[in-house]
Structures are given as structure tokens and as C-alpha cells.
């Protein structure tokens, strides 16, 4: 009986020792895991803070603006952390400062290169106001204010009516908001049928009596902007039927019956 009790005590004692050893092993392994995680965290922090810094900024797709002009428009500079800025905000900074730029794609190329890929708007038309020339995009954003008339070459001249304000970097603003939509309809109709440079003037002095000029050959009475694309198709067909040496005035205000008066270019309804 005594031997059996001694055996049980010995067995219990061995189990206790094994449990203590397992707890020690678990604590030791947990310590090593914790140490590994801490070392990794420190390494990542050091790499993030010290190593991932902007060393190079590359720009591609720019023609209108120089690389230096684009770099001067952003708040990120060499030496800053690669993740210390918001890419969308950076793109907005460039587009706000440089109106000809329509899109900016920003890519972080680790460990230290920032790549900016830009797309530029094209000059579409211009306005002359008080001896100043405003260059506009096709979506009526004011791209530039200039006195250089050579920059208007190949662009459509816009004679606006009811204009409220015209500020570089913003869309033109009419006192009557419907005038903006009307002009948009006119330009969309023109673009659907004619190539750049064929329509040399859009006269929006009255949005109900819109006039166009087709090269130096025709003045065109459009009337209002209703059925604008259909009217432009109609105009294109009429021009195709007129002999190349003839000039005059075309009336497309009524798509049911167009009219052409040879030799007269005066804007009269």
C-alpha cells in the first residue's frame, strides 16, 4: 500500500514538473515571437521614416508646361516621405495651378521615385475682351489670358453674349445659366460634323439668334440651339452641294428648308 502511494506521489510530481517545463517553454517561445515582432516593427518604421523618401520626381506627357513648372505647382519636394501626402490632393494642386492639365496620374515607385503622368487640354476657341485674349478649352474652361494673337491661330472665335465673368482656371460664367448649356450644345454639334478650323466663329450675342462662320466662305444663321446636331448635319450637306468658288449666307434655322444667298456675308435674319 505504501509503495503504491509513493508511486502515485512520484507520478503527480512528474506531471507537475512537465507542466512547469511546458509553461516555461511557452513563455520562452512567446518572448521570442514578441521580440521578433518588435524588431520587425522597428525595421519597418525605420524603413518607412528613413528609407522611403522621395529622391526622384519624374513627369511625362507634358508639352504645354515644362517639368519645372509642374514641379513648382506641387507641395511635395525631394526628401519628403513617400506616403506623407494624398495623391488625389496632389493631382488637384497641379490642375488648379496649371489649367491646361486635365488629368494627373500619380504613381509611387518604391523605394524613392514619384511618377507624374499628365494629360493636357487642347485650346479650342478664344474670346477677345477689352484688348485681352482668353483661350478656352472645348468644355469652356479658361486656359489662358494672353495678348499674343498668334495663339489664336486655328482656333474658333467666340463672341459671347450675357457674359458674367471670365477667370483663368474656371469655366466661363454667363448671367443666364442656360447660355452655358446652349454653347455646349453648339460646340458638341459642330464637333460631330466638322474638323477643327472649319468653323471659325461662333456668335452668341443672342442665344436665340446664333451665327457661325464657316472658313471665309459662309456666314451661317443657326437660330436657337434646338436640334443642333441635326442642323450641323444639314449644314454639311448644304455646303457639299455649293460650288467651291462660291460664298454667301446660309440659313439652317429651319431644318425643313435651308436657304443659301450667294455673295452676301452680312448677319441679317
C-alpha positions as CSV (number, residue, x, y, z in Angstrom):
1,X,0.0,0.0,0.0
2,X,2.8,2.4,1.0
3,X,4.6,1.6,-2.3
4,X,1.5,2.4,-4.3
5,X,1.2,5.7,-2.5
6,X,4.8,6.5,-3.2
7,X,4.2,5.7,-6.9
8,X,1.2,8.0,-7.1
9,X,3.1,10.8,-5.5
10,X,6.0,10.3,-7.9
11,X,3.6,10.3,-10.9
12,X,1.9,13.5,-9.7
13,X,5.3,15.1,-9.1
14,X,6.4,14.2,-12.7
15,X,3.3,15.7,-14.1
16,X,3.8,18.9,-12.2
17,X,7.4,19.1,-13.5
18,X,6.2,18.5,-17.0
19,X,3.6,21.2,-16.8
20,X,6.1,23.7,-15.4
21,X,8.5,22.9,-18.2
22,X,5.8,23.4,-20.8
23,X,4.9,26.7,-19.2
24,X,8.5,27.8,-19.3
25,X,8.8,26.7,-23.0
26,X,5.6,28.6,-23.9
27,X,6.8,31.8,-22.1
28,X,10.2,31.4,-23.9
29,X,8.6,31.0,-27.3
30,X,6.2,33.8,-26.6
31,X,9.1,36.0,-25.7
32,X,10.9,35.2,-29.0
33,X,7.8,35.9,-31.0
34,X,7.3,39.2,-29.2
35,X,11.0,40.0,-29.8
36,X,10.7,39.2,-33.5
37,X,7.6,41.3,-33.9
38,X,9.2,44.2,-32.2
39,X,12.4,44.0,-34.2
40,X,10.3,43.8,-37.4
41,X,8.1,46.7,-36.4
42,X,11.2,48.8,-35.6
43,X,12.8,47.8,-39.0
44,X,9.5,48.7,-40.9
45,X,9.3,52.0,-39.0
46,X,12.9,52.9,-39.8
47,X,12.4,51.9,-43.5
48,X,9.2,54.0,-43.7
49,X,10.7,57.1,-42.0
50,X,14.3,57.0,-43.2
51,X,14.4,54.9,-46.4
52,X,11.1,55.6,-48.2
53,X,11.8,59.2,-49.1
54,X,11.3,61.0,-52.4
55,X,14.6,61.1,-54.2
56,X,13.3,61.5,-57.8
57,X,10.2,63.0,-59.3
58,X,9.6,62.2,-62.9
59,X,7.0,63.9,-65.2
60,X,5.7,62.6,-68.5
61,X,3.1,63.6,-71.0
62,X,3.7,67.3,-70.6
63,X,4.0,69.6,-73.7
64,X,2.4,72.9,-72.8
65,X,4.2,73.2,-69.4
66,X,7.8,72.4,-68.5
67,X,8.7,69.8,-65.9
68,X,9.9,72.6,-63.6
69,X,6.5,74.4,-63.9
70,X,4.7,71.3,-62.9
71,X,7.0,70.5,-60.0
72,X,6.6,74.1,-58.7
73,X,2.8,73.5,-58.6
74,X,3.0,70.6,-56.1
75,X,3.7,70.8,-52.4
76,X,5.8,67.6,-52.4
77,X,9.6,68.0,-52.6
78,X,12.7,65.8,-52.7
79,X,13.4,64.5,-49.2
80,X,9.8,64.1,-48.0
81,X,8.3,60.7,-47.1
82,X,6.8,58.8,-50.0
83,X,3.5,58.4,-48.1
84,X,3.3,61.8,-46.4
85,X,0.8,63.2,-48.9
86,X,-2.5,62.4,-50.6
87,X,-2.2,61.6,-54.3
88,X,-5.6,63.0,-55.2
89,X,-4.9,66.3,-53.4
90,X,-1.6,66.5,-55.2
91,X,-3.3,66.0,-58.6
92,X,-5.8,68.7,-57.7
93,X,-3.0,71.1,-56.9
94,X,-1.5,70.6,-60.4
95,X,-4.8,71.0,-62.2
96,X,-5.7,74.1,-60.2
97,X,-2.4,75.8,-60.8
98,X,-2.0,74.8,-64.4
99,X,-5.4,74.9,-66.3
100,X,-4.1,73.2,-69.5
101,X,-3.7,70.0,-67.5
102,X,-6.8,67.9,-67.4
103,X,-5.6,64.7,-65.7
104,X,-2.8,63.8,-63.4
105,X,-1.9,60.2,-62.5
106,X,0.5,59.7,-59.6
107,X,2.4,56.5,-59.0
108,X,4.8,55.7,-56.2
109,X,7.6,53.6,-57.4
110,X,9.4,52.3,-54.3
111,X,11.7,52.9,-52.8
112,X,12.2,56.6,-53.8
113,X,10.6,57.6,-57.1
114,X,7.4,59.6,-57.7
115,X,6.0,59.4,-61.2
116,X,3.5,62.0,-62.5
117,X,1.7,61.2,-65.8
118,X,-0.2,64.2,-67.1
119,X,-2.8,64.8,-69.8
120,X,-3.3,68.3,-71.3
121,X,-6.3,70.0,-72.6
122,X,-6.3,71.5,-76.1
123,X,-7.1,75.1,-76.9
124,X,-10.4,75.1,-78.7
125,X,-11.7,78.7,-79.0
126,X,-10.9,82.2,-77.9
127,X,-12.6,85.4,-76.9
128,X,-11.3,89.0,-77.3
129,X,-12.5,91.2,-74.4
130,X,-11.1,94.7,-73.8
131,X,-8.0,94.0,-76.0
132,X,-7.3,90.8,-74.0
133,X,-7.5,87.3,-75.4
134,X,-8.9,84.5,-73.4
135,X,-8.1,81.0,-74.6
136,X,-10.8,78.3,-73.9
137,X,-11.0,74.5,-73.9
138,X,-13.8,72.6,-75.6
139,X,-15.6,72.3,-72.2
140,X,-15.3,76.1,-71.8
141,X,-12.6,76.2,-69.2
142,X,-10.5,79.4,-69.4
143,X,-7.0,78.1,-70.1
144,X,-5.0,81.3,-70.5
145,X,-5.1,85.1,-70.7
146,X,-2.8,86.5,-73.3
147,X,-2.0,89.4,-75.7
148,X,-0.3,87.1,-78.2
149,X,-2.7,86.9,-81.2
150,X,-0.6,84.2,-82.8
151,X,-2.0,81.8,-80.1
152,X,-5.4,82.2,-81.7
153,X,-4.3,80.6,-85.0
154,X,-6.6,77.7,-85.9
155,X,-9.0,78.4,-83.0
156,X,-12.7,79.3,-83.2
157,X,-13.5,82.8,-82.2
158,X,-16.3,83.1,-79.7
159,X,-18.5,86.2,-79.5
160,X,-20.2,85.7,-76.1
161,X,-23.4,87.3,-75.1
162,X,-24.5,87.8,-71.5
163,X,-21.1,87.0,-70.1
164,X,-20.8,87.4,-66.3
165,X,-17.1,86.7,-65.7
166,X,-14.1,85.0,-67.2
167,X,-11.3,83.8,-64.9
168,X,-8.3,81.7,-65.8
169,X,-8.7,78.2,-64.3
170,X,-12.5,78.4,-64.2
171,X,-15.3,77.8,-66.6
172,X,-16.8,80.9,-68.2
173,X,-19.9,82.1,-66.4
174,X,-22.9,83.7,-68.1
175,X,-25.5,85.8,-66.4
176,X,-28.1,83.4,-67.8
177,X,-27.0,79.8,-66.9
178,X,-28.9,78.4,-69.9
179,X,-26.3,80.2,-72.2
180,X,-23.6,77.8,-71.0
181,X,-25.8,74.8,-71.9
182,X,-26.6,76.4,-75.3
183,X,-23.0,77.0,-76.1
184,X,-22.2,73.4,-75.1
185,X,-24.8,72.1,-77.5
186,X,-23.5,74.2,-80.3
187,X,-19.9,73.0,-79.8
188,X,-21.0,69.4,-79.5
189,X,-22.9,69.7,-82.7
190,X,-20.0,71.3,-84.5
191,X,-17.6,68.6,-83.3
192,X,-19.9,65.9,-84.5
193,X,-19.7,67.1,-88.2
194,X,-16.7,69.4,-88.7
195,X,-13.0,69.2,-88.2
196,X,-11.1,71.8,-86.2
197,X,-10.6,75.0,-88.1
198,X,-13.7,74.7,-90.4
199,X,-16.0,76.7,-88.1
200,X,-14.0,79.9,-87.5
201,X,-16.5,81.9,-85.4
202,X,-19.5,81.3,-83.1
203,X,-21.6,84.4,-82.4
204,X,-23.6,84.0,-79.2
205,X,-24.6,87.7,-78.9
206,X,-28.1,86.3,-78.6
207,X,-28.7,82.7,-77.7
208,X,-31.8,82.7,-79.8
209,X,-30.1,84.1,-82.9
210,X,-26.8,82.2,-83.1
211,X,-24.5,82.7,-86.1
212,X,-21.5,80.8,-87.3
213,X,-18.7,81.4,-89.8
214,X,-17.5,78.5,-92.0
215,X,-13.9,79.4,-93.0
216,X,-14.1,82.6,-95.0
217,X,-16.8,81.3,-97.3
218,X,-20.1,81.4,-95.4
219,X,-22.0,83.1,-92.6
220,X,-24.5,80.6,-91.2
221,X,-27.7,81.5,-89.3
222,X,-28.4,78.8,-86.8
223,X,-31.2,80.4,-84.8
224,X,-31.6,78.7,-81.4
225,X,-29.7,75.6,-80.2
226,X,-32.6,73.1,-80.7
227,X,-31.8,70.1,-82.9
228,X,-28.2,71.4,-83.0
229,X,-26.6,68.2,-84.2
230,X,-29.2,67.8,-86.9
231,X,-28.7,71.4,-88.0
232,X,-24.9,70.8,-88.3
233,X,-25.6,67.7,-90.5
234,X,-27.9,69.8,-92.6
235,X,-25.3,72.5,-92.9
236,X,-22.6,70.0,-94.0
237,X,-24.9,68.6,-96.7
238,X,-25.7,72.1,-98.0
239,X,-22.0,73.1,-98.2
240,X,-21.3,69.9,-100.1
241,X,-23.8,71.0,-102.8
242,X,-22.4,74.5,-103.2
243,X,-19.6,75.1,-105.7
244,X,-16.2,75.7,-104.2
245,X,-15.7,79.1,-105.6
246,X,-19.0,80.5,-104.2
247,X,-19.5,82.4,-100.9
248,X,-22.6,83.7,-99.2
249,X,-25.1,83.3,-96.3
250,X,-26.7,80.0,-95.3
251,X,-29.8,79.7,-93.2
252,X,-30.3,76.4,-91.3
253,X,-32.6,77.7,-88.6
254,X,-35.3,75.6,-90.1
255,X,-34.1,72.1,-90.9
256,X,-37.2,71.5,-93.1
257,X,-35.9,74.1,-95.6
258,X,-32.5,75.6,-95.7
259,X,-31.5,78.7,-97.7
260,X,-28.4,79.9,-99.4
261,X,-27.9,83.5,-100.7
262,X,-24.8,83.9,-102.7
263,X,-22.4,86.8,-102.3
264,X,-23.8,88.2,-99.0
265,X,-22.0,87.5,-95.8
266,X,-23.8,90.1,-93.6
267,X,-25.5,88.7,-90.5
268,X,-29.2,89.6,-91.1
269,X,-32.1,87.4,-90.3
